[in-house]
């Protein structure tokens, strides 16, 4: 086994992560709910700094922090080569890391990470210079692996036909337990997303197609238990979370660069 890498690239990027990199065998998505928007950047900075200043296994490919536009939480999107390596890190090193973060930035609530694998992506031909500025994450509850694949296949095929203006990528992540699908969607900006949702004929077609699928139900993208007195008598109520969150890119840590630009689905 090669030694853990000490090299890192911590950036405030203009490009979203490479959602389609083929060496990412597992994707770990974890929301951190914060008391208010002023905690978002400190919370994101704390976890990125912990990773930046420790030896990292080569199985850890990248970590990207997105800030929800409503100020309620930070979304961590991590790519690893495999789950076993991440579980080993979690068993041996995570408790100390989380303890230091909580001491520096109190009040963070962690509903827990979900383990996904990217299944398919819709990516149109992008004109030069077009970059996503908004991430949107519709989520669905599914009754097993067949329902997961049926949903992703249906939506990718429809998007390929419709060519929705402003949509630069839709990456379908299937939870490993068969119970969830997360569409990690890249948009040019908020206005393109709102135009699609509020007035787009394609959105109506998509809703009808999804409604017709067996074992598929729209679900909250972030599952969170409300704060209780038993958790922390002095803590504020947990913020209301949007069913379909929107995010802006904050920072990325690239531990192992992607080998080559990815193509296809």
Buried (B, 14 or more C-beta within 10 A) or exposed (E): EEEBEEEBEBEEBEEBBBBBBEBBBBBBBBBBBBBEBEBBBBBBBBBBBBBBEBEBBBBBBBBBBBBBBBBBBBBBBBBBBEBEBBEEBBEEBEEEBBEBBEEEBEBBBBBEBBBBBBBBBBBBEEEEEEEBBBBBBBBBBBBEBEBBBBBBBBBBEBBEEBEBEBBBBBBBBBBBEBBBBBBBBBBBEBEBBBBBEEEBEBBEBBEEBBEEBEBBEBBEBBEBEEBEEEEEEEBEEBBEBBEBBBBEBBBBBBBBEBEEEBEEB
